[in-house]
């Protein structure tokens, strides 16, 4: 593909969908699942790809906004679990699944930031 910016937008959208799926599968049926975060990731991925087809340079900003909203909801819903695990109130430690999910969010967040600096139009290249 000639447009590297759109290709990177597709990669970030795939990361958003994968992170939303991983988050849903790990925390489904618990009080720590934020459906708002899942909706923000899925909707942001779909809308950013559609926007990338029409106005490519605005898609990274949409992705970054959706990822930030999803990250805020994730932190809001998971902070009690993390504080309980750290201080040993209800749990003996943080499970491996928590670290997998947190790593997905970090990689997705960093990729969305990098995507904002990748050239997306012919004038920027």
Helices and strands as residue ranges (DSSP letters): H 4-27, H 35-54, H 56-87, H 96-115
